[in-house]
């Protein structure tokens, strides 16, 4: 169980690190009591490249959350992302071995083990194995086969794999900051936990988490993930474009993006000028908001089109009956929902973290979607961490089975 009746979600991102503390109140309801964030400079596209810098930012973010909540943190649940993440759909088949051909937890465990028996390179590890559906004697669409009578049991699962060394470096950063890693969770899984509604997951929905260094993608259909992907482009590239074209420092370009940026030209009605401060002795110069949009919009379009092409390859667009949900700090860019709706040809909305009480106004911001989702994800697992990358512990077959179904169905 999480120590001291609290759960700490740690989102280690390319541009910022967020820590969120969840605490159970007297009624057993999870409430957010602490939030902290710190600038991140030790990662590139979701992967640690400077352990010392990341360690310091982790300490700073967690200390800020501790100050706000008045609680001391000992362990965390951290997210993982990056271009090394890969999602695969797989199928397993076994004969039902139970008495009277009644499907028992042992049969379910065996069929999921059969589905995840795929060949992966030595430098990769299975992060999550998520059941999509079970098939009993060719009867599909079954969520819970326990107790059913059958001869043949099949399972469709979504397997998420990642780089072993990337996970180990994340754990090393957190450990050196003085905290223990209880679990590692794919960031898009965590974000979808906090921003997607159950009916959206059932009907089919695309969630795009627009971060600083990467864009995380997940397609949910009939209550389970069918596609996960990480696009190695994020808000940092947009800022870099502004910096190069406007010939201003990166920090100044970030301020221009946040204060005056827009990624959908039709939204700009009164095309007022923005004053760009002079650099290196050059005088300050005005630039119109439409010109800023002309720099930003192509990069955002390119990112969303990369997502769409991946979905078109696998014919998943037809599954998205609930449309597109955008979250992460990048989703707050004016015009983002309009541009996404135009590119994907379906409704789009911004995903705000919900489902927890406490400091609602403070955490209800897309930039906290992953950190809040990590807390909610862990709450649903009730502390039974059975899918760790490095710090794994063996649970009973029944325990693992209960966790799979409690989490996803």
C-alpha positions in Angstrom: 0.0 0.0 0.0 1.1 3.6 -0.5 2.8 4.8 2.6 1.1 6.9 5.2 -2.3 6.8 3.5 -1.2 9.0 0.6 -0.4 8.4 -3.1 2.1 10.6 -4.9 1.9 10.9 -8.7 5.2 12.1 -10.3 5.0 13.3 -14.0 8.6 13.6 -15.2 8.3 15.6 -18.4 10.6 17.2 -20.9 9.8 20.8 -19.9 8.4 20.5 -16.4 8.1 18.0 -13.5 4.8 17.8 -11.7 4.1 16.1 -8.3 0.6 15.6 -7.0 -0.3 14.3 -3.6 -3.5 12.4 -3.1 -4.8 11.7 0.4 -7.8 9.7 1.7 -10.2 11.7 3.8 -12.3 10.3 6.7 -14.9 8.9 4.2 -12.2 7.1 2.2 -12.5 9.4 -0.7 -9.3 10.4 -2.5 -8.6 14.1 -2.4 -5.7 16.1 -3.9 -4.0 18.0 -1.1 -0.6 19.0 -2.6 0.7 20.1 -6.0 4.2 21.1 -7.0 6.0 21.7 -10.2 9.6 22.5 -11.3 11.2 23.3 -14.7 12.8 20.3 -16.3 16.0 20.5 -18.2 17.4 16.9 -17.9 15.2 15.2 -20.4 14.9 15.2 -24.2 11.7 13.9 -25.8 10.7 12.1 -22.6 14.0 10.4 -22.0 16.5 11.2 -19.3 19.8 12.7 -20.6 21.0 14.4 -17.4 20.4 12.5 -14.2 21.7 15.3 -11.9 19.4 18.0 -13.4 16.4 15.6 -13.3 17.1 14.6 -9.7 17.1 18.3 -8.6 13.9 19.1 -10.4 12.2 16.0 -8.9 13.2 17.1 -5.4 12.0 20.7 -6.0 8.6 19.5 -7.4 8.0 17.1 -4.5 9.1 19.6 -1.9 6.6 22.1 -3.2 3.8 19.5 -3.0 4.9 18.6 0.5 4.8 22.2 1.6 1.3 22.6 0.3 -0.1 19.4 1.7 1.8 19.3 5.0 2.7 15.7 4.4 6.1 14.0 4.0 6.6 11.9 0.8 8.6 8.7 0.9 7.5 6.9 -2.3 6.0 7.9 -5.7 4.3 6.4 -8.8 6.0 7.9 -11.8 5.0 8.1 -15.5 7.0 7.0 -18.5 6.9 8.2 -22.1 9.3 8.7 -25.0 9.8 7.4 -28.5 10.9 4.0 -27.1 7.3 3.2 -26.1 5.5 0.7 -28.3 2.0 -0.8 -28.2 1.2 -4.2 -29.7 -2.1 -6.1 -29.9 -1.8 -9.8 -29.3 -4.0 -12.9 -28.8 -3.7 -16.0 -26.6 -5.5 -19.3 -26.7 -5.7 -22.1 -24.1 -7.9 -25.1 -23.3 -10.1 -24.7 -20.2 -8.6 -27.0 -17.5 -11.1 -26.4 -14.7 -13.4 -29.0 -13.3 -16.5 -29.4 -15.4 -14.9 -27.0 -18.0 -15.8 -24.0 -15.8 -13.4 -21.1 -16.4 -11.4 -20.4 -13.2 -8.9 -17.6 -12.4 -6.1 -19.9 -13.3 -7.4 -20.3 -16.8 -7.6 -16.5 -17.2 -4.1 -16.2 -16.0 -2.8 -18.8 -18.4 -4.6 -17.3 -21.4 -3.2 -13.8 -20.7 0.3 -15.3 -20.2 -0.1 -17.0 -23.6 -1.1 -13.7 -25.2 1.9 -11.9 -23.8 4.3 -14.6 -24.9 5.7 -12.4 -27.7 9.3 -12.0 -28.8 10.8 -8.7 -27.8 14.4 -7.5 -27.9 16.5 -8.0 -24.8 16.7 -4.3 -24.1 12.9 -3.9 -23.9 10.5 -4.8 -21.1 6.7 -5.3 -20.9 5.2 -2.4 -19.0 1.5 -3.3 -19.2 -0.6 -6.2 -20.4 -4.2 -4.9 -20.7 -7.1 -7.3 -21.5 -9.4 -6.0 -24.3 -11.8 -8.9 -24.5 -12.2 -12.7 -23.9 -13.6 -15.2 -26.4 -15.2 -18.5 -25.1 -15.7 -21.1 -27.8 -15.9 -18.4 -30.6 -18.2 -16.2 -28.5 -16.5 -12.8 -28.4 -17.1 -9.6 -26.6 -16.8 -11.1 -23.1 -15.4 -8.9 -20.3 -15.5 -11.4 -17.5 -15.3 -15.1 -18.4 -15.1 -16.3 -14.8 -17.6 -19.1 -14.1 -18.6 -19.6 -17.7 -18.5 -23.1 -19.3 -16.3 -23.6 -22.3 -13.6 -25.7 -23.9 -11.5 -23.0 -25.6 -10.6 -19.7 -24.0 -9.0 -16.9 -26.0 -7.9 -13.4 -24.9 -7.2 -10.2 -26.9 -4.7 -8.0 -25.1 -2.9 -4.8 -25.6 0.8 -5.1 -24.6 2.9 -1.9 -24.0 6.6 -2.3 -24.0 9.4 0.2 -23.3 13.2 0.5 -23.0 14.6 -1.1 -19.8 17.4 1.5 -19.5 14.9 4.4 -19.9 12.9 3.0 -17.0 16.0 2.3 -14.9 17.3 5.9 -15.4 13.9 7.3 -14.3 14.1 5.2 -11.1 17.7 6.2 -10.5 16.8 9.9 -10.7 13.9 9.4 -8.2 16.0 7.2 -5.9 18.9 9.7 -5.8 16.4 12.5 -4.9 15.6 10.4 -1.8 12.3 8.7 -2.8 11.2 5.2 -3.7 9.5 4.3 -6.9 6.4 2.1 -6.2 5.3 1.8 -9.8 5.9 3.0 -13.4 2.9 3.7 -15.5 2.6 4.7 -19.2 1.8 8.5 -19.2 -1.0 8.3 -21.7 -2.7 5.5 -19.6 -2.5 7.8 -16.6 -3.8 10.9 -18.5 -6.7 8.9 -19.9 -7.7 7.8 -16.4 -8.1 11.4 -15.3 -9.6 13.1 -18.4 -11.7 10.5 -20.3 -15.3 9.5 -19.3 -16.2 5.8 -19.2 -18.8 6.2 -22.0 -16.2 7.8 -24.2 -13.9 4.8 -23.7 -16.7 2.5 -24.5 -17.8 4.3 -27.7 -14.3 4.9 -29.0 -12.1 8.0 -28.3 -8.7 9.3 -29.3 -6.8 11.1 -26.5 -3.8 13.2 -27.5 -1.6 14.5 -24.6 0.4 17.4 -26.0 3.5 17.7 -23.8 6.7 19.8 -24.0 8.9 17.2 -25.7 6.5 14.4 -26.9 2.9 14.0 -27.9 1.3 10.9 -26.3 -1.5 9.1 -28.1 -4.0 6.5 -27.0 -7.1 5.0 -28.6 -9.7 3.5 -26.3 -12.5 1.4 -27.7 -15.0 -0.8 -25.8 -13.4 0.2 -22.6 -9.8 -0.8 -23.4 -6.8 0.6 -25.2 -6.3 -0.6 -28.8 -3.5 1.7 -29.9 -0.7 3.6 -28.0 1.9 5.7 -29.7 4.4 8.5 -28.8 5.1 11.2 -31.4 8.6 12.8 -30.8 7.3 16.4 -31.3 5.9 18.7 -28.6 5.5 22.3 -27.5 9.3 22.8 -27.3 9.5 22.5 -31.1 6.9 25.2 -31.5 8.9 27.5 -29.2 12.0 26.7 -31.2 10.3 27.6 -34.5 9.4 31.0 -33.0 12.9 31.5 -31.7 14.5 30.8 -35.1 12.0 32.8 -37.3 11.7 35.8 -35.0 15.5 35.7 -34.1 14.9 35.9 -30.4 16.1 33.8 -27.4 14.2 30.6 -26.6 12.8 32.0 -23.3 11.5 35.1 -25.0 9.9 32.9 -27.7 8.2 30.8 -25.0 6.7 34.0 -23.6 5.4 35.1 -27.0 3.9 31.7 -27.5 2.1 31.7 -24.2 0.9 35.3 -24.3 0.0 35.8 -28.0 0.1 32.3 -29.6 -2.7 30.8 -31.7 -2.7 27.8 -33.9 -5.9 28.4 -35.9 -5.9 31.4 -38.2 -9.7 32.0 -38.5 -9.8 32.8 -34.8 -7.7 35.9 -35.2 -10.2 38.7 -35.9 -8.5 41.9 -34.6 -5.0 41.4 -35.9 -3.3 43.5 -33.3 0.5 43.8 -33.2 2.7 42.2 -30.5 5.9 44.0 -29.5 9.0 41.8 -29.7 11.7 43.1 -27.4 15.0 44.0 -29.1 18.0 41.6 -28.6 21.7 42.5 -28.8 21.2 46.2 -29.4 18.5 45.8 -32.0 15.3 47.9 -31.4 12.0 46.4 -30.3 9.8 45.5 -33.3 6.1 44.9 -33.8 4.7 41.7 -35.3 1.1 40.8 -36.0 -0.6 37.9 -34.2 -1.5 36.5 -37.6 2.3 36.2 -38.4 2.9 34.4 -35.1 0.0 32.1 -36.0 1.6 31.5 -39.4 4.7 30.2 -37.6 2.9 28.1 -35.0 0.0 26.5 -37.0 2.2 24.4 -39.5 4.0 22.7 -36.6 0.8 21.9 -34.8 -0.8 20.6 -38.0 2.3 18.5 -38.7 2.1 16.9 -35.2 -1.6 16.1 -35.5 -1.2 14.8 -39.1 1.5 12.4 -37.8 -1.0 11.1 -35.3 -3.7 10.8 -38.0 -1.4 8.9 -40.4 -0.7 6.3 -37.7 -4.4 5.8 -37.2 -5.2 5.7 -40.9 -2.6 2.9 -41.3 -4.4 0.7 -38.8 -7.9 1.9 -39.8 -8.7 3.1 -36.3 -10.3 6.4 -37.3 -13.7 4.6 -37.8 -13.6 3.5 -34.1 -13.6 7.1 -32.8 -17.3 7.6 -32.2 -16.7 10.0 -29.3 -14.2 12.1 -31.2 -10.9 13.6 -29.9 -9.8 14.7 -26.4 -6.8 17.0 -26.1 -4.9 17.3 -22.9 -1.5 18.3 -21.6 -0.1 21.8 -21.4 0.0 22.2 -25.2 -3.8 21.7 -25.4 -4.3 25.2 -23.9 -3.1 26.9 -27.1 -6.0 28.9 -28.5 -7.4 27.2 -31.6 -6.3 23.7 -30.7 -9.7 22.1 -30.6 -10.8 23.8 -33.9 -7.6 22.6 -35.7 -7.9 19.1 -34.3 -11.6 18.9 -35.3 -10.7 20.1 -38.8 -7.9 17.6 -39.3 -9.7 14.5 -37.8 -13.1 15.5 -39.1 -14.8 14.9 -35.8 -15.6 16.9 -32.5 -12.7 17.7 -30.3 -12.6 18.9 -26.6 -10.0 19.8 -24.0 -9.6 17.2 -21.3 -9.4 18.5 -17.7 -8.5 16.2 -14.8 -11.7 15.1 -12.9 -12.6 12.4 -10.4 -10.9 13.7 -7.3 -11.9 16.1 -4.6 -9.7 18.5 -2.7 -7.9 21.3 -4.4 -10.1 21.2 -7.5 -9.3 24.7 -8.8 -5.6 24.1 -8.5 -5.4 20.8 -10.2 -8.1 21.1 -12.8 -5.6 22.1 -15.5 -4.6 19.9 -18.5 -0.9 20.2 -17.5 -1.7 18.1 -14.4 -3.6 15.4 -16.3 -0.8 12.8 -16.1 0.2 13.5 -12.4 -3.5 13.4 -11.3 -4.0 10.3 -13.4 -1.1 8.5 -11.8 -2.8 9.0 -8.4 -6.1 7.8 -9.7 -4.6 4.8 -11.5 -2.8 3.7 -8.3 -6.0 4.2 -6.2 -7.8 1.8 -8.5 -5.1 -0.8 -8.2 -5.4 -0.4 -4.4 -1.6 -0.5 -4.0 -1.2 -4.0 -5.7 1.6 -3.1 -8.0 1.8 -6.1 -10.3 3.1 -4.5 -13.5 6.4 -2.9 -12.6 9.3 -2.5 -14.9 12.2 -3.1 -12.5 10.7 -3.3 -9.0 8.3 -6.2 -9.6 6.6 -8.3 -7.0 4.7 -11.6 -7.6 1.1 -11.6 -6.6 -1.2 -14.6 -6.6 -3.1 -15.6 -9.7 -6.4 -14.5 -8.2 -4.9 -11.2 -7.0 -3.6 -10.4 -10.5 -6.9 -11.3 -12.1 -8.8 -9.1 -9.7 -6.5 -6.2 -10.5 -6.9 -6.5 -14.2 -10.7 -6.5 -14.0 -10.9 -3.8 -11.3 -8.7 -1.5 -13.3 -10.2 -1.9 -16.8 -13.7 -3.3 -16.5 
